[in-house]
Amino acid sequence: MSIDWGNPFLNKTAGKHVSVGSVAATCLNLPPLYRYKLENIYLATVIPGPKEPSKTEIIDYIDVIVDMFVDSYEHGTYYSSTYLHPEGVLERSIILALVCDLPGARKCGGLASCMAKNMCHLCRMTRDEINVLDMQQPCWRPRDVQDQIRDAEHWRDLKGVGDREELFKKTGVRWSPFLRLPYWSPQDSIVIDGMHNLLLGLVQYHCRSLMGIDVSMQVQHENDDSDENEHSTLDAERVSKIRKRLDAGNIPRLTKREISMVQQSIQETTRPRTNKGPPLNLGEKGHGKLKADQWRSAIDFDIPVAIAKLCKNGSSSHRKLFYSTMLLAIAIRHATAHTISEYRIQRYTAFMLAYLKSVLEIDPFVRLRPNHHNALHLGHYLRLFGPMHGWWMFVFERIIGTLQRTNTNFKLGMKIIRVDFRELSN
């Protein structure tokens, strides 16, 4: 199941900052060939705008969905006759995994945001320890599932808003309706999505912040729960760190001439029609927002090849950048393979760990992002659910696109309902 939000106006209406949510699910019993066909996707509900519900308001929307799955799990659905069971069969259904982007997973799963002190729902890592890459350290010790559930129930039973906030700051857990499901585990069921984490997260960060292939250098906020003061603090910290790095001369960013060479390399590439590569003007403001598939193509082929050409007569910093790029590319190749094994998972984790260490070597002043930390936990979900193609968010992003293309005459459903009720009252 996935819960995601999008702008129904496709950002075409000036000044319209609107967000409408979708709750959709796929049946994992179906083979992947049929699983992602539009007619086989269950659109459970659409959450009306114009804004996303708050972290407490979302509980009411999820409760309705959970009611159905609790009934399905406890009582099941009886089919009088099927192809395999002509005499009839009782079937039960469960929500195996919640797959969202990082802010959505934290909000819907009842977890603290990635900007909070308790930033990880899998281990005891705090924001101050995010650069610790030794996975034998105490901060990497797994969190206790029963403690998380007990803290969530305690939050639910408290009545005062202040008491709830105080407990939430301490534990990083609040109540989520998903905990009503008897089989639900916050650690196993709330999945780190590979599409957002690896492609839109790590690859984008690597190209924009580490390599400098983005002249705009826009700040990427990874959590929509943080307020403007927090954003301002992050901006100030970022400016301070950039100044330190510039003084130390540690940023191996590409020059405009080198970015032009990267663009030329992309233009000279012949690729299959099914492969949507990065824009030809990559690194300029005019290329717009890249999609996950474009970032994947960039790290699969375009960026490593372009950096290899630059390294031919480049400095040692460029060679370090090439080495770091290759580590990331190999790690993602292992993680996104169509077949998975324990060997592949271990290789992925090893290459990802080496990549993060190379980032700290290139820029000792950098503070790793939550996406970097979460990437080291992806192996846990590869072991649980198998190849990433079976559970990442590409299909649910297409659902958002389908809803956005639906003709609404730029009117939200809630407004139409209100008008209808007013007419009925007259």
C-alpha positions in Angstrom: 0.0 0.0 0.0 1.2 3.5 -0.7 -0.1 6.9 0.4 1.2 9.8 -1.7 0.3 13.4 -2.5 0.3 15.5 -5.7 -0.8 18.8 -7.1 -4.1 18.2 -9.1 -3.5 21.4 -11.0 -0.1 20.1 -12.3 1.5 23.3 -11.2 0.0 25.1 -14.2 -2.2 27.5 -12.2 -0.2 30.4 -10.8 -0.4 30.7 -7.1 -2.2 27.4 -6.6 -0.3 25.4 -4.0 -2.7 22.5 -3.7 -2.1 18.9 -2.5 -4.5 15.9 -2.9 -3.6 12.5 -1.6 -4.2 9.0 -3.0 -4.3 5.7 -1.0 -3.6 2.8 -3.5 -2.6 -0.8 -3.2 -1.4 -3.6 -5.4 -1.9 -7.3 -4.9 1.4 -9.1 -4.4 -0.2 -12.5 -5.2 -0.3 -11.4 -8.9 2.8 -11.8 -11.0 4.6 -8.4 -11.7 3.4 -8.6 -15.3 -0.2 -8.2 -14.2 0.3 -6.6 -10.8 0.9 -3.1 -12.1 -1.8 -2.9 -14.7 -4.1 -0.1 -14.0 -7.2 -2.3 -13.8 -5.5 -4.4 -11.1 -4.6 -1.5 -8.8 -6.9 -0.8 -5.9 -7.5 2.9 -5.4 -8.8 2.8 -1.8 -9.6 6.5 -1.5 -8.6 10.1 -2.5 -7.7 12.4 0.4 -9.2 15.9 -0.5 -7.1 19.1 -0.5 -6.3 21.8 -0.6 -3.6 20.9 1.9 -2.2 17.7 3.3 -3.8 16.6 6.6 -1.6 17.2 9.6 0.2 14.4 11.4 -2.8 13.9 13.7 -5.6 14.5 11.1 -4.2 11.7 8.9 -5.2 9.2 11.6 -8.9 9.6 10.7 -8.3 8.8 7.0 -6.1 5.8 7.7 -8.6 4.4 10.3 -11.2 3.8 7.6 -8.8 1.8 5.5 -7.5 -0.2 8.5 -11.1 -1.1 9.5 -11.5 -2.9 6.2 -8.3 -4.8 6.5 -8.9 -5.8 10.1 -12.2 -7.3 9.1 -10.6 -9.0 6.1 -7.9 -10.5 8.3 -10.1 -11.6 11.2 -13.1 -12.9 9.2 -11.9 -13.1 5.6 -14.0 -13.2 2.5 -15.7 -16.3 1.3 -15.8 -17.1 -2.4 -18.4 -19.7 -3.4 -16.3 -20.9 -6.3 -13.0 -20.1 -8.0 -10.9 -21.8 -10.7 -8.6 -23.5 -8.2 -11.3 -24.1 -5.6 -14.6 -25.0 -7.3 -16.0 -26.0 -3.9 -15.3 -22.5 -2.5 -12.5 -20.9 -0.4 -12.1 -18.4 2.4 -9.5 -15.8 1.6 -7.8 -13.2 3.9 -5.9 -10.1 3.0 -3.2 -8.1 4.8 -1.2 -4.9 4.3 2.2 -6.4 3.9 4.1 -3.1 3.5 3.6 0.7 3.5 5.6 2.2 0.7 5.8 6.1 0.7 8.3 8.8 0.3 10.2 9.7 3.4 7.9 12.4 4.8 4.8 10.4 3.9 6.1 7.2 5.6 6.9 9.1 8.8 3.6 10.9 8.9 1.4 7.9 8.1 3.5 5.5 10.2 3.4 7.6 13.3 7.1 8.3 13.3 9.2 11.3 13.9 10.4 13.3 10.9 13.9 12.8 9.5 14.8 16.2 11.0 14.0 15.1 14.5 16.5 13.9 17.1 15.2 10.3 16.8 15.5 10.2 13.0 15.5 6.5 12.4 12.8 4.0 13.2 15.1 1.0 12.7 18.1 1.9 14.9 19.0 4.2 17.7 20.8 6.7 15.5 20.3 10.4 16.3 20.9 13.4 14.1 24.1 14.3 15.8 25.5 10.8 15.1 24.5 10.7 11.4 28.1 10.6 10.2 28.9 7.5 12.2 29.4 4.7 9.6 30.8 2.1 11.9 27.8 -0.2 12.1 29.1 -1.9 15.2 28.6 1.3 17.3 25.8 1.4 19.9 23.9 4.0 17.8 23.3 1.3 15.1 21.7 -1.1 17.6 18.2 -2.0 16.5 15.2 -0.4 18.2 12.9 -2.6 20.2 9.6 -3.1 18.3 7.6 -3.7 21.5 8.9 -0.5 23.0 7.8 1.4 19.9 4.3 -0.1 20.1 4.1 0.6 23.8 5.2 4.2 23.3 2.6 4.6 20.6 -0.2 3.3 22.8 0.9 5.6 25.6 0.8 8.6 23.2 -2.8 7.5 22.1 -4.0 7.2 25.7 -2.8 10.7 26.7 -5.4 13.4 26.4 -3.4 16.7 26.6 -1.8 18.0 23.4 1.2 19.2 25.4 1.7 15.8 27.1 1.5 14.1 23.7 4.1 16.5 22.2 6.5 16.0 25.1 6.3 12.2 24.9 6.7 12.3 21.1 9.9 14.4 21.4 11.2 11.9 23.8 10.3 8.7 21.9 9.9 9.7 18.3 6.7 7.6 18.0 3.0 8.5 17.9 -0.1 6.4 17.4 -0.8 5.1 13.9 -4.0 3.2 13.0 -1.8 0.6 11.3 -0.8 -0.6 14.8 -4.3 -2.0 15.1 -3.3 -4.7 12.6 -2.2 -7.7 14.7 0.6 -8.5 12.3 2.0 -5.0 11.9 5.6 -4.2 12.7 6.8 -0.6 12.4 10.3 -1.8 11.5 9.3 -4.4 8.9 6.2 -2.9 7.5 7.2 0.7 7.0 9.4 0.4 4.0 12.2 2.6 2.8 11.4 3.2 -0.9 14.3 2.6 -3.2 13.1 5.0 -5.9 13.0 8.0 -3.6 16.0 7.0 -1.4 18.5 5.9 -4.1 17.4 7.8 -7.3 15.7 11.0 -6.2 17.8 11.1 -3.0 21.4 9.8 -3.3 21.9 10.2 -7.0 20.5 13.7 -7.1 22.5 14.7 -4.0 25.7 13.2 -5.6 25.2 15.1 -8.9 24.0 18.4 -7.5 25.9 18.8 -4.2 29.0 16.8 -4.6 29.7 17.2 -8.3 28.1 20.6 -8.7 26.1 19.7 -11.8 23.4 22.2 -10.9 24.0 25.9 -11.1 20.9 26.8 -9.1 22.0 24.8 -6.0 18.5 24.7 -4.6 18.1 23.5 -1.1 16.3 20.1 -0.9 14.2 19.8 2.3 13.6 16.1 3.0 10.7 16.7 5.5 7.5 18.7 5.2 6.9 18.5 9.0 9.7 21.0 9.8 8.7 24.6 10.1 10.2 27.7 8.5 12.5 28.4 11.4 14.0 24.9 11.0 14.4 25.6 7.3 16.2 28.9 8.0 18.5 27.1 10.5 19.4 24.5 7.9 20.1 27.2 5.3 22.4 29.0 7.7 24.2 25.7 8.6 24.6 24.9 4.9 26.1 28.3 4.1 28.5 28.1 7.0 29.7 24.6 5.9 30.1 25.7 2.3 32.3 28.6 3.4 34.5 26.2 5.5 34.8 23.8 2.5 35.7 26.6 0.1 38.4 27.9 2.6 39.8 24.4 2.8 39.6 23.9 -1.0 38.0 20.5 -0.6 35.1 20.8 -3.0 35.9 19.0 -6.3 33.0 20.6 -8.2 33.0 20.7 -11.9 33.7 23.9 -13.7 31.3 25.3 -16.4 33.7 24.0 -19.1 33.6 20.5 -17.6 29.8 20.6 -17.3 29.7 21.5 -21.0 31.8 18.4 -21.6 29.3 16.3 -19.6 26.5 17.7 -21.7 28.4 16.9 -24.9 28.9 13.3 -23.7 25.2 13.0 -23.1 24.4 14.4 -26.6 26.8 11.9 -28.2 25.2 8.9 -26.5 23.0 6.6 -28.5 20.5 4.9 -26.3 17.4 2.6 -26.7 14.1 4.3 -27.1 13.0 2.8 -23.8 15.8 4.6 -22.0 15.0 8.2 -21.1 18.3 9.7 -20.4 19.1 13.0 -18.5 18.3 16.2 -20.4 20.9 17.4 -22.9 21.3 20.7 -20.9 21.9 18.9 -17.6 23.4 21.4 -15.1 21.4 24.4 -16.4 18.4 26.0 -14.8 16.3 25.3 -17.9 16.3 21.5 -17.6 13.6 21.5 -14.9 13.0 18.8 -12.4 14.4 15.4 -13.4 12.4 12.2 -12.9 13.6 9.2 -11.1 14.2 7.3 -14.4 16.4 10.1 -15.6 18.5 10.0 -12.5 18.8 6.2 -12.8 20.0 6.5 -16.4 22.4 9.2 -15.3 24.1 7.0 -12.7 23.9 3.9 -14.7 25.8 5.2 -17.6 26.0 8.9 -18.4 27.7 10.4 -15.3 30.3 7.6 -14.9 31.3 7.8 -18.5 31.5 11.6 -18.5 33.6 11.7 -15.3 35.9 9.0 -16.7 36.6 11.2 -19.7 37.3 14.1 -17.4 39.7 12.0 -15.3 41.9 11.3 -18.3 43.8 14.6 -17.7 42.1 15.7 -14.5 43.3 16.3 -11.0 43.4 13.9 -8.1 40.1 15.4 -6.8 38.4 14.3 -10.1 39.8 10.8 -9.7 38.4 10.7 -6.2 35.1 11.9 -7.6 35.1 9.2 -10.3 35.9 6.5 -7.7 33.0 7.8 -5.5 30.7 7.9 -8.5 31.5 4.3 -9.5 30.9 3.0 -5.9 27.4 4.6 -5.9 26.7 3.3 -9.4 27.7 -0.3 -8.5 25.7 -0.2 -5.2 22.6 0.9 -7.1 23.1 -1.7 -9.7 23.1 -4.4 -7.0 20.1 -2.9 -5.2 17.9 -2.6 -8.3 18.7 -6.0 -9.8 15.7 -8.1 -11.0 17.0 -11.0 -9.0 18.2 -10.8 -5.5 20.3 -13.0 -3.2 22.1 -12.7 0.1 25.4 -12.2 -1.8 23.9 -9.3 -3.7 22.5 -7.7 -0.6 25.9 -7.9 1.1 27.7 -6.5 -1.9 25.2 -3.7 -2.0 25.7 -2.8 1.6 29.5 -3.0 1.2 29.6 -0.7 -1.8 27.1 1.7 -0.3 29.2 1.9 2.9 32.4 2.5 0.8 30.6 5.2 -1.1 29.5 7.1 2.0 33.1 6.9 3.4 34.3 8.3 0.1 31.9 11.2 0.4 33.3 12.0 3.8 36.8 11.7 2.4 36.1 14.1 -0.4 34.3 16.6 1.9 35.2 16.2 5.6 32.9 19.0 6.5 29.8 17.5 5.0 26.9 16.3 7.2 25.3 13.2 5.7 21.6 13.3 4.9 18.9 11.0 6.3 18.8 9.4 2.8 22.4 8.3 3.2 21.7 6.7 6.5 18.5 5.0 5.3 20.4 3.6 2.3 22.4 1.3 4.7 19.0 -0.1 5.9 17.7 -1.0 2.5 19.3 -4.5 2.7 16.8 -5.3 5.4 13.9 -4.8 3.0 15.6 -6.6 0.2 15.8 -9.6 2.4 12.1 -9.3 3.4 10.4 -8.5 0.1 12.9 -9.6 -2.6 13.8 -7.5 -5.7 13.1 -3.9 -5.4 11.0 -3.8 -8.7 8.3 -5.6 -6.8 7.7 -2.9 -4.2 9.1 0.4 -5.2 6.9 3.5 -5.9 7.1 3.9 -9.6 3.6 2.4 -10.1 2.1 4.6 -7.4 3.6 7.7 -8.9 1.8 6.8 -12.2 -1.4 6.7 -10.2 -0.8 10.3 -9.1 -0.1 11.2 -12.8 -3.4 9.5 -13.8 -5.3 11.5 -11.2 -3.6 14.7 -12.3 -4.7 14.2 -15.9 -8.3 13.7 -14.8 -10.4 16.7 -15.9 -11.7 18.5 -12.8 -12.2 22.0 -14.4 -9.7 23.2 -11.7 -12.3 22.5 -8.9 -11.6 20.4 -5.9 -14.2 17.8 -4.8 -14.7 19.4 -1.4 -15.8 22.6 -3.0 -18.3 20.8 -5.3 -19.7 18.9 -2.3 -20.2 22.1 -0.3 -22.0 23.7 -3.2 -24.3 20.7 -3.6 -25.2 20.6 0.1 -26.0 24.3 0.0 -28.3 23.8 -3.0 -30.0 20.9 -1.2 -30.5 22.9 2.0 -32.3 25.6 0.0 
